[in-house]
Amino acid sequence: MTTAAALKLKPNAKGRVLSGHPWVFANEVEALLPAEHDGEVVECRDRTGRLLGTGIYNSKSQIVWRRLGRDRVTLDAAYLRGALERAIKRRDAGRGRLTPPETGAAGSGGSALHERFQRLVWSESDELPGVVVDQFGDTLVVQIQTLAMDKRGAVLGDLLAELTGAREIIFRNDSNLRKLEGLAPGVHTRSGQPWAPRWAKIDGFDYWLDLQHGQKTGFYLDQRLQHAAVAKYASGQRVLDAFCNQGSFALHCARAGAASVRGLDSAFDAIGQAKKNAERNGVTAEFVAVNVFDWFTEQRDAAPAWDLIILDPPPFAKSKSSLENALRGYKELNLRAMKALAPGGLLATYTCSHHMGDRELRDVLAAAAHDAKRRVHVLEWCHQPPDHPVLATMPESEYLRGYILRVE
């Protein structure tokens, strides 16, 4: 079997693909291929002609090539089926580590696949570049962000329905990342019918899910383990959940016996959902729609009023060029939180930008601790869960990291 065309690296190219990274950028190749190859499979070779692998191509993207395999690959239904089956198998193998056992969440133990809440496909980490699939019981939410996979979206949907038994699949193709591939945005369901918002039980709590219109894929599954990790420190504490979204951290802390809980978020719809979730679950928590930075600024002269603060902001660094400004923002935010904590209080702080590595985060926290004149100890190091697998040769697949700190 041969492929129709091949890219060749420039003689002086030092692209990360030579060390196993799955991407090749436009400025790393001798010449781009004609647009007729966009969205199709091509080979990539180094300057000596050695095959580096087979991948998907798009001349409109800065990332012109994304590896599918180190050998020759055909991107057909058989390949897609194999990749999806392996993705499901990975989640089955890591099942016991996905859900805190004490919560009694749906999907724990030996329950059927269609009862689970998990990330089912994580892009290159699951051999499907640009494809993200989140599972909410019998409904799947799919994001497709590469041209080649978008062209095969209907086949992906059919295979996902067959392999998981999903009753509905929502294609949330509304990410701004699609513009980088020359793709138009759009949201639709596989059935063609609207998906009605509904209650779903995740880790022991009922959440009102609007999977077709909510943020991202409708619910942030990547912090599930952290909700329980933080809540075990909450008993008797005054808790502030900053950037609370639908209130998951706040709900877990309230049920764990917190003395008081307040959630802050700038999104009025998220605050409305958080209030609805708290009432449904019979827990006491206050939720306020406010700019979190402005709120901390207004409190800067107040005496420390919190025993546990959670900082889970949206990604400040959405590109490498914005990293420097983002680091200043993260540092200022953590500085304000440290100053607002009573001596011996805890700070659970996170970043969800893959441009911000662990070293940068540690530097930010050290600078914030210095400026706050507080002694800060690391209690726990936090990471994305195993259903969001990290590809060792691709740092970009690791995006969620954080720390639980004691601030004295």
C-alpha positions, -999 to 999 in steps of 0.1 A, spaced: 0 0 0 13 35 -8 1 69 0 -7 95 -27 18 121 -15 45 129 10 58 160 29 95 163 33 112 182 61 136 210 53 173 200 55 179 222 85 146 214 102 148 205 138 111 198 143 99 179 174 86 152 151 121 139 149 119 131 186 84 115 184 61 145 186 30 139 163 29 174 147 47 191 118 44 228 112 42 245 78 76 263 83 93 229 88 86 214 54 103 220 20 70 227 3 33 224 9 12 199 -10 -17 210 -33 -50 218 -16 -65 186 -31 -47 167 -3 -63 188 25 -82 165 49 -65 134 35 -37 111 46 -1 117 35 34 105 45 60 126 61 97 120 56 129 135 70 155 152 48 171 118 40 138 103 28 133 82 60 96 76 67 85 94 99 49 82 96 15 87 80 -8 115 91 -36 139 82 -28 169 62 -42 204 59 -24 232 41 -48 258 57 -35 250 92 -3 261 108 0 224 119 0 209 84 5 173 95 -6 153 125 6 117 128 -17 88 128 9 61 128 46 55 123 39 31 94 15 35 64 -21 40 75 -54 43 57 -79 66 75 -110 44 68 -137 29 89 -115 1 100 -89 25 114 -115 46 131 -131 15 147 -97 2 159 -88 36 175 -122 39 192 -121 3 205 -86 10 220 -98 42 236 -127 24 253 -104 -4 264 -80 22 280 -109 36 300 -120 1 311 -84 -6 322 -83 26 343 -119 24 355 -111 20 392 -91 52 392 -117 74 375 -143 78 402 -138 84 439 -152 52 455 -169 70 484 -192 90 462 -212 61 448 -212 78 413 -231 63 384 -207 42 364 -186 28 392 -180 -9 397 -193 -32 370 -220 -10 355 -226 -9 318 -206 14 295 -236 36 287 -240 45 324 -206 62 327 -195 98 328 -160 101 314 -138 114 286 -139 87 260 -116 101 234 -87 126 239 -74 136 205 -38 125 197 -36 105 229 -62 82 215 -50 82 179 -77 105 166 -61 140 162 -86 168 168 -114 145 182 -127 149 217 -156 127 230 -171 131 264 -196 106 276 -226 115 298 -244 83 304 -263 74 272 -253 106 255 -220 115 238 -207 150 231 -182 151 202 -159 180 193 -141 177 159 -113 202 153 -94 189 123 -105 188 87 -97 151 80 -118 140 110 -146 164 101 -149 149 67 -154 115 84 -177 129 112 -207 108 101 -187 76 102 -173 85 136 -208 90 148 -220 57 135 -191 38 151 -195 56 184 -232 47 185 -224 11 177 -196 7 202 -211 25 231 -249 20 226 -253 58 229 -289 69 223 -278 103 211 -246 120 199 -242 158 200 -217 173 177 -204 205 195 -184 218 166 -184 254 178 -149 257 191 -128 286 178 -100 261 171 -120 250 140 -112 284 124 -75 274 124 -84 245 101 -106 265 79 -137 248 93 -171 265 99 -187 262 133 -219 243 140 -238 223 165 -261 194 157 -273 160 170 -269 127 152 -307 122 153 -315 157 141 -336 163 172 -328 188 199 -313 174 231 -335 185 261 -315 196 292 -320 172 321 -307 161 355 -278 136 357 -261 121 388 -223 125 387 -202 115 418 -232 115 440 -246 149 430 -275 158 406 -264 183 380 -286 201 355 -269 194 321 -274 214 289 -251 194 267 -261 210 235 -257 246 246 -236 247 277 -199 256 280 -174 233 261 -190 199 261 -215 208 288 -197 198 320 -160 198 331 -152 161 336 -115 167 341 -118 180 377 -139 151 391 -111 136 412 -101 170 425 -136 178 438 -132 149 463 -95 157 470 -103 193 481 -136 184 499 -117 163 524 -102 194 538 -135 214 540 -151 203 572 -157 233 595 -139 256 571 -150 289 554 -147 280 517 -144 302 487 -148 286 453 -135 311 427 -144 306 391 -170 281 403 -188 274 370 -217 250 380 -204 248 416 -189 214 418 -162 222 442 -186 242 463 -212 214 464 -186 188 475 -173 211 502 -207 220 515 -217 183 518 -183 176 535 -194 199 563 -179 233 555 -190 261 579 -198 283 549 -194 282 511 -194 309 486 -190 305 448 -179 332 424 -181 333 386 -185 360 360 -210 339 339 -246 346 350 -258 314 334 -232 293 353 -242 310 386 -279 302 379 -270 266 373 -249 264 405 -278 278 426 -302 253 409 -277 224 416 -273 234 453 -311 235 458 -316 202 441 -289 185 462 -300 200 495 -267 217 503 -262 253 515 -239 274 494 -240 310 483 -233 318 446 -225 353 433 -220 365 397 -190 388 398 -156 395 381 -133 374 403 -103 397 399 -124 428 407 -139 410 437 -104 402 451 -94 438 445 -123 450 466 -113 427 494 -76 435 495 -78 457 526 -101 433 545 -88 409 571 -83 373 560 -117 358 559 -113 323 544 -99 289 554 -100 272 520 -99 289 486 -102 271 453 -89 288 422 -99 271 390 -98 298 363 -103 295 326 -70 292 305 -53 326 306 -26 314 282 -44 304 250 -12 307 229 25 309 234 25 346 226 1 353 255 20 332 281 40 361 296 8 382 303 -9 350 316 18 343 341 14 378 355 -23 372 358 -19 338 375 6 353 399 -16 382 408 -46 360 413 -27 335 436 -12 364 455 -46 379 463 -59 345 473 -30 339 497 -36 372 513 -72 364 518 -65 332 536 -63 329 574 -29 316 587 -28 279 581 -55 281 554 -54 260 523 -52 271 486 -63 246 459 -50 263 427 -52 250 391 -43 259 356 -58 244 325 -34 258 298 -10 234 282 13 264 275 19 267 312 40 238 324 47 227 360 79 247 362 60 279 353 32 272 377 57 265 405 75 298 397 42 317 398 33 302 432 68 309 446 66 346 435 31 349 449 42 334 482 71 358 484 51 389 477 24 378 501 50 373 528 35 339 535 52 305 541 37 281 517 39 242 518 28 218 491 3 193 504 -7 177 471 2 178 434 -28 176 411 -31 164 376 -57 155 349 -74 122 355 -65 89 336 -95 93 312 -76 123 298 -44 104 290 -11 122 285 10 112 254 46 111 266 59 125 233 33 153 232 34 179 261 3 196 247 -18 166 257 -11 175 293 -30 206 302 -45 204 337 -22 207 367 -24 222 401 -15 222 438 -31 220 472 -11 243 494 -10 252 531 -5 290 535 10 300 569 
